[in-house]
Amino acid sequence: MAQTFEATATAQHVGMRLDRFLADAFAISRASAERLLAEGQVTVSGRTVAKNYRLCGGEHVMLTQPDPTPTEALPEDIPLDIVFEDADIVVVNKQAGMVVHPAAGNESGTLVNALLHHCGGTLSGVGGVVRPGIVHRIDKDTSGLLVVAKNDAAHNALSDQLRVHDIYRIYYAIALGNLREDAGTVNAPIARHPVDRKKMAIARRAGEGREAVTHFEVLERFGQFTYLRCQLETGRTHQIRVHLASKGHPLLGDPVYGGDGTRFEARHRALLCGQCLHAGELTLTHPTTHERMTFHAPLPADFNTVLDLLRKEAL
């Protein structure tokens, strides 16, 4: 069960970096402090801040230690849709409903479990024993492409590309409402939700959260719904879901950010196995050959069925 710890910064802590304060006050490593900060598990006087935040004295610091995750992921014989594979990388088309790596409540049946079986344990160790090979993630109920590293060199090279925004990821989404613009950009930092720690939210104050940029283009309009092409410039947790919800257009089938409860959903609930979001295109530079590569994953059958129904109902 998650535990919460509290401490107050005093005059002796003025000017101290927050990550160092956490390590000293709560007897954890600096690495653990940085991880908890990145995960939004730390608040300073009720708000999330960056790890290099320097204390002024008097701040109330709250740290939440989440439920422990499994100590090691184990191989499981689960079918995978492999789009590309060689000695360095695997590109997978993940089905909606599959969790990427083990965590509390999802200790098995994940993409990592399936990859460990498929690759015979040959995955990079950079992510640790619970996240071997995982360079980036997509949500459980989002389908589509992600690249996995089979060795540490490939993992580090791909991580570098992500950091400088050199991996291009295109998503297809169905949002509620009729967007006014034909194309646009949402540039709004994302932080952990101040109340519901399982959710993300647009940062409320300057300096909070992490940079998040989403470009979008309207592909089709259905009156009460809009079919979109979204390109990630950054890759924050729930980024497209949070950004579109912030514009008043949450994704169809997304109860977390307000995309449920429509009459369409009530009639066709059996079709929706999560938010209508699919990672359909992935472009990267191969870590060894340095070839620029683009991969595509077609829309899942249920996503296409939803589109067909929306087209018919919009007539």
N, C-alpha and C positions, 0 to 999 in steps of 0.2 A: 504494500500500500504506500502511496506517495506520502512523503513527510515534508513539513514546512519548518524552516528555521529562520530566526530573526536576530538581527543585531543592529546596533546604532553606532554610527560613526561619531567619534569624539574629536576634540581639538588635535590630538596626536595623529589623527588620520588625514588631516588637511593636506591636500596635494597628492595623496596616495592614489595610484591606479586602482580601479574597482576590482580587477581580476586578482591583484595581489591582496587586497583587503579580504576578498572572499576566501582565498587560500588560508590566510591567517585566522580569520574569525571563525571559519567553519571546519578547519583542519582537513582541507581537501587539497589536491594538487592544482597547480596553475592550469594544467591541461584540462582537468575536470571543470575548473571555474570557467575557462573559455568555452568549453562545450555547453555548459548550462546557460551561459550568457547567450550563445548563438541560438540555443533552443528556446529562448524567451522564458527561462525558468527563474530569472532574477528580476526583481523590481527595486527601484530606489525611490523611496517616498511615493510609491504607487505607480511609477512609470518605468518602462524599459529603457535602458541606455546602452551605449556601446561599451565594449570591454576596456577601452582606454579612457573611459570617463574618470575624471579626477575628483575625489571627494572634497567637499567644502566644509564638512563637519556638521553634525546634527541630522544627517540623513538617516531615515529608517530603511534598512536593507532587508529584504525578504527573499529567501532562497527556497525553491521547491525541488526536492530530490524525487524524480519520477520513479515509478515502479521499476524494479530491476528487469533487465532483458535477459534472455537465455545466454548462457556462457559460451555456447558454440552452436552454429547451425549444422544440421546433419543432412546428408544426401537423401532425396526422395525421388522416386520414379514418377515424375509428373510430366505430361506432354508439354512441349514448348513449340512455339512458332518461330523458328530460326530464320531470319532474313539474310544474314551473312555471318560467316565464321572463318577465321584463320587462326594462326598461332598466337595472335596478339589480342584480338577482340572478338566479341560476339554481339551481334545486333539482334535484338529480340522484339517481336511484336507481342506485347503483353495483353492478355485479355482482361476486360473489366472484371472486377471482383477479386483479383489476385493481389495480395500484399507483396511489396518488393522484397522486404527482408524481415526476419523474425523480430518481434517486439512483444511486449506484454499483451496478452490476449490473442496473439497470432504467432505462436511458437513454431508452427509447422505449416506446410502447404503453401509456402511462399515461393517467389521467383528464385530466391537464393537457394532454397532447398532443391528446387528443380535443376538449377544450374550446377550445383555441386555434383549431382548425379550425372548430368549430361557431360560435364567437362572432366569428370573423374577427379575432382578436387583441384584441378589446375585453374585457379583464379588468383588474382592479385591479393596480397595480404594487407594493402594499405588501409582498407576499411575495417580491419580487425576480423575476428572469427565470426562475428554475427553478420557483417556486411561485406564479405569477400567479393571483390570485383566490382562493387557498386560505385559507379562514378557519379551518377545523378539518379533521381527517383521520379516516378510519377505516382499520383494518388491511387489508392486501392481501386476506386470505381472509375478511373480514367483508363482508357485503352490506348495502345499504340507503342511507339518505338522508344527504346532506350539502348544505349551502348554499355557493354560490360567489358572490363579489362581482365585479361587472362594472366597478366604478369605486372609487376610493380612499375616497370619502365613505361609500359603502355598506360597504366593508371595515372602516373604523374604527368605524362604528356597530355592526356585528355583533360586532366584537371586544370592544367595550364591554359588549354584552349577555352575551357569554360570560364576561367577567371578573366580572360581578356575578351570574352564575348565572341569567340571565333567558332563556336559550335552553334549552328542555326537550327532552331526547332520550330516547326510549324504545326499548329493545332487547329482542329475544326470543332466548332462549338455551336450550340443552339441556345440562344438567350431569350429570356422573356421580354416582351415589349418590342417596339419599333424604334431602333436607334435613329436619331436624327441625322447623324453624319454617315457618309458613305465610307469613310475611312478616318482613322485618327490614332492617337497615342494616349495611353494612360501612364503618367509618370508620377507615381505616388509611393513613398516608402511603406513597407509592410512590417508590422511588428506582431508579437503575440497579443491576442485579445486580452484586454486588461481584466476581464472577469472570467470568461470561459477559456481556460488555458489550452483546450483542444482546438480552438479556432484561431485564425489570424485576422488582422484588421489593418486598415489604413492607419499609419502612425498619427497620433493626435498632436504631437508637439515637434518643433524643430529639433533635429538631432536624434530623434527616436527612430527605431526600426532600421531596415536595410534598404538600400536603393532598389527599386523595382520598376521596370519599364516594359509595357506591353503595347505592341502595335496591332491594330485590328483593321479589317476590311470586310465590308458587307458583301456577301455572295448572293443571298436571296432574302426577300422579305415576305412574310406570311401574315401581315397584319399585326397579330398579337405576339409573333415570334420572329426572330431574325437569325439567319444562318450566317456564321462568321468564319473568317480565316484569321487566326491570331499568330503573331510571331513574337516569341520571347526574346527580349534583349538581355534580361536577367532571368534567373530561375529560382524564385523564392517559393516557399511552401504555399500551396493553394493560390499561386499568383493570379492566374487568369480568373479563377472563381471570385477572388476578393476584388480584383480590379473592376470586373464587369458588374458585380453587385454594388460597388461603390457608385456606379453610374446609374443605378436603379434598374439594371438589367441582369439579374442573376441567371445562372444556367438552368435550363429545364432539367428537372429531376434532381436538383441539389437542395435537399432540405436544410443543410447546414447554413447556407447563405441566402435562403429565402426563395429558392427556385421550385418549390413544390406547392401543392394546393391548387393548381390550375384545373380548369374543367377538362382540358386535354389530358392531363395526367390522370385524373379520376377515371376517364374512359379507357385509357390505354396503359394503366399502371403496370400491367404484366410485361409490357415491352421494355420498360425503363429499369435497368439494373444499376442505376447510378446517374450521376450528372452526364449530360450529353457533351462529352469532351473526348476528343481522340487526337493523339499525337501522330499525325499522318506523314510527316516529313522530317528527316534528320540529315544534316550536312556536317561533315567533320573532315579533318585531315588525318589520314592514317598515321599512327604514331611511329611506324617503322619505315614504310615506303614513302611517306609524305604526300601520297596521292590524295587529292580532294575527292571525297566520295559523298554521294547523296543516296539516301535510302527512302523508300516509300512503303507505306502500309495502307491498304484500302480501308475505307470505312467499314466497320463491322455491320453485319446483316441487320441487327436490331436498329442501329443508327440510321441506316438507309430506309428501313421501314418507317421510322418516325418521320423522316423527311418526306417520304411519299404521302403519308397521311396528312402532314401539314400542308403540302401542296394541294391535295384534294379538298381539304377543309377551307383553304383560302380562296378557292374558286367561287 
